């Protein structure tokens, strides 16, 4: 009697690299997606994803590289991904020499240390607090622990991989969020992580951006979408356990080069 194989491959992870500035998929022979330290090579999917099959690990270190962009490194908890759709959207940040798209809005800056030398690996999280920059409002109350939300869009559509802040109208309460994979339903956003508190209908979805300084201490905050002529940007810069705050005035449709930021000594 002939033995038959009953082994069935299972998709463990699908990665969709996107350009952080435009929100468009990244593809081509110069785009590399890999799992550090693991012997798995991705298969290309018909919709532009990178699929890893039968990964024998509960956690992996994902890296994505593309020309003129910063190397993306991200720890992925495979056990936290839905078994039926283990998808990760990976926004890849522009490098300091990456040309800004026409009409793009952004902020360029450089961070130096107390010794006046460029300071690499400073993580920057920036957001617009003005209501005129809003990308939408909650269409329903949102309970803590929810991983999807319904919103009434305004001022531009949020795409998978985008960062945004939930903010109370007229209040100071905020929560940082990221858009997960496309739900295929207009007005319904999946979230990279569940919200941690209750939110009332009408809360604002304010656009945010992240950046990481390179070896020359430079970083570009790519603010995707349409913005007012002038608006304020708030930012938190983090290196290790130390954090500092900064504020800038940005101009819609222009990439502004900011002054050098000196990291406090001690």
WOKABEL-V256827 format. One record per residue. N is the residue number from 1. RES is the residue in three letters. OMEGA is omega in whole degrees, -180 to 180 (NA if undefined). NEAR is the number of other C-alpha atoms within 12 Angstrom. D_FIRST is the distance of its C-alpha to the first C-alpha in whole Angstrom. Layout:
n: [N,N]
res: [RES,RES]
omega: [OMEGA,OMEGA]
near: [NEAR,NEAR]
d_first: [D_FIRST,D_FIRST]
This chain:
n: [1,2,3,4,5,6,7,8,9,10,11,12,13,14,15,16,17,18,19,20,21,22,23,24,25,26,27,28,29,30,31,32,33,34,35,36,37,38,39,40,41,42,43,44,45,46,47,48,49,50,51,52,53,54,55,56,57,58,59,60,61,62,63,64,65,66,67,68,69,70,71,72,73,74,75,76,77,78,79,80,81,82,83,84,85,86,87,88,89,90,91,92,93,94,95,96,97,98,99,100,101,102,103,104,105,106,107,108,109,110,111,112,113,114,115,116,117,118,119,120,121,122,123,124,125,126,127,128,129,130,131,132,133,134,135,136,137,138,139,140,141,142,143,144,145,146,147,148,149,150,151,152,153,154,155,156,157,158,159,160,161,162,163,164,165,166,167,168,169,170,171,172,173,174,175,176,177,178,179,180,181,182,183,184,185,186,187,188,189,190,191,192,193,194,195,196,197,198,199,200,201,202,203,204,205,206,207,208,209,210,211,212,213,214,215,216,217,218,219,220,221,222,223,224,225,226,227,228,229,230,231,232,233,234,235,236,237,238,239,240,241,242,243,244,245,246,247,248,249,250,251,252,253,254,255,256,257,258,259,260,261,262,263,264,265,266]
res: [UNK,UNK,UNK,UNK,UNK,UNK,UNK,UNK,UNK,UNK,UNK,UNK,UNK,UNK,UNK,UNK,UNK,UNK,UNK,UNK,UNK,UNK,UNK,UNK,UNK,UNK,UNK,UNK,UNK,UNK,UNK,UNK,UNK,UNK,UNK,UNK,UNK,UNK,UNK,UNK,UNK,UNK,UNK,UNK,UNK,UNK,UNK,UNK,UNK,UNK,UNK,UNK,UNK,UNK,UNK,UNK,UNK,UNK,UNK,UNK,UNK,UNK,UNK,UNK,UNK,UNK,UNK,UNK,UNK,UNK,UNK,UNK,UNK,UNK,UNK,UNK,UNK,UNK,UNK,UNK,UNK,UNK,UNK,UNK,UNK,UNK,UNK,UNK,UNK,UNK,UNK,UNK,UNK,UNK,UNK,UNK,UNK,UNK,UNK,UNK,UNK,UNK,UNK,UNK,UNK,UNK,UNK,UNK,UNK,UNK,UNK,UNK,UNK,UNK,UNK,UNK,UNK,UNK,UNK,UNK,UNK,UNK,UNK,UNK,UNK,UNK,UNK,UNK,UNK,UNK,UNK,UNK,UNK,UNK,UNK,UNK,UNK,UNK,UNK,UNK,UNK,UNK,UNK,UNK,UNK,UNK,UNK,UNK,UNK,UNK,UNK,UNK,UNK,UNK,UNK,UNK,UNK,UNK,UNK,UNK,UNK,UNK,UNK,UNK,UNK,UNK,UNK,UNK,UNK,UNK,UNK,UNK,UNK,UNK,UNK,UNK,UNK,UNK,UNK,UNK,UNK,UNK,UNK,UNK,UNK,UNK,UNK,UNK,UNK,UNK,UNK,UNK,UNK,UNK,UNK,UNK,UNK,UNK,UNK,UNK,UNK,UNK,UNK,UNK,UNK,UNK,UNK,UNK,UNK,UNK,UNK,UNK,UNK,UNK,UNK,UNK,UNK,UNK,UNK,UNK,UNK,UNK,UNK,UNK,UNK,UNK,UNK,UNK,UNK,UNK,UNK,UNK,UNK,UNK,UNK,UNK,UNK,UNK,UNK,UNK,UNK,UNK,UNK,UNK,UNK,UNK,UNK,UNK,UNK,UNK,UNK,UNK,UNK,UNK,UNK,UNK,UNK,UNK,UNK,UNK,UNK,UNK,UNK,UNK,UNK,UNK]
omega: [-176,178,178,178,177,-178,178,178,179,177,-178,-174,172,-178,176,177,178,175,-175,-177,-176,-175,-178,178,175,179,179,-176,-179,176,-178,177,-179,175,-175,175,-179,-172,-176,175,-176,171,177,178,-179,-178,173,179,176,-173,176,-175,170,179,-179,179,177,-179,180,178,-178,173,177,177,179,-177,176,179,180,175,179,173,-177,175,-179,175,-176,-178,-178,-179,177,-178,-178,-178,-177,-171,173,173,-172,177,-179,-173,177,173,-177,180,180,-179,-180,175,178,178,-178,175,180,179,175,-177,175,179,177,179,-180,179,180,176,179,-177,-180,172,172,-180,-177,175,-176,-179,176,-178,-175,-177,180,178,-173,175,179,178,176,179,179,170,-177,-177,175,-178,180,177,173,177,174,-178,170,-174,174,175,179,-175,172,-178,175,-177,179,172,175,179,169,-177,175,176,179,-179,-178,-178,179,175,180,-177,174,180,178,-179,180,179,-177,-180,179,178,179,-180,168,-177,177,178,180,176,-173,-180,177,177,-179,175,-180,177,-175,170,-175,-175,179,179,175,177,179,-180,179,-178,178,180,-176,177,176,175,-178,-179,-174,175,-178,-179,174,-180,177,179,-178,177,176,-177,170,177,-175,174,-173,-180,-177,-180,175,-180,177,176,178,169,-179,-180,180,179,-178,172,-176,176,-177,175,177,178,179,179,-178,178,176,NA]
near: [3,4,5,7,7,6,7,9,13,17,27,34,43,39,44,40,41,34,37,42,40,32,29,22,26,32,26,16,11,13,28,30,39,30,34,21,14,20,15,24,21,27,22,22,17,11,15,22,30,38,31,33,26,22,26,19,21,17,21,26,22,34,29,35,31,29,24,19,34,32,29,35,24,23,19,27,22,29,19,21,26,19,14,13,22,29,34,40,41,41,42,44,43,40,33,30,17,24,20,30,22,15,21,26,33,45,42,34,35,35,38,28,22,14,13,17,18,24,30,26,27,35,32,39,36,37,46,40,35,27,29,24,36,37,38,33,39,33,23,21,20,25,19,17,16,22,26,30,41,30,30,25,26,24,22,23,31,41,37,35,40,44,41,39,38,42,35,27,23,13,15,13,19,25,27,29,37,35,36,35,35,25,20,12,13,16,25,28,38,32,35,33,26,24,25,19,21,23,30,24,23,27,34,41,46,44,47,42,40,40,44,39,35,30,20,23,30,35,43,43,47,48,48,46,33,29,33,23,16,21,27,26,35,28,27,24,35,26,22,11,10,15,18,24,21,25,23,27,29,33,26,28,24,28,28,25,22,23,18,22,30,23,27,19,11,9]
d_first: [0,4,6,9,13,15,18,21,25,28,31,33,37,38,42,44,47,51,54,56,59,58,55,53,50,49,47,47,46,49,47,45,43,41,40,42,41,37,35,34,35,36,34,37,37,39,42,42,41,39,36,34,30,29,32,32,35,37,40,41,44,44,46,47,50,52,55,58,56,56,53,51,50,48,46,44,42,39,39,42,40,39,35,35,38,38,41,44,47,48,52,53,57,59,61,64,64,62,64,65,64,67,69,67,68,68,69,69,70,70,70,72,72,76,76,76,73,70,68,64,61,63,62,64,63,66,66,69,71,73,72,73,69,67,64,64,64,62,62,61,61,59,58,57,53,53,50,52,55,57,60,62,62,66,67,63,59,58,54,51,52,56,58,60,62,63,67,69,71,75,73,72,68,66,62,60,57,54,53,49,46,48,47,48,51,54,56,53,53,50,51,50,51,52,56,57,60,61,63,65,65,67,66,66,63,65,63,63,61,60,61,61,63,62,63,67,67,67,65,65,64,63,64,62,64,67,70,74,76,77,75,75,71,71,68,67,67,64,64,62,64,67,68,71,72,73,74,75,76,74,75,72,71,72,71,73,73,75,77,75,74,75,73,75,75,74]
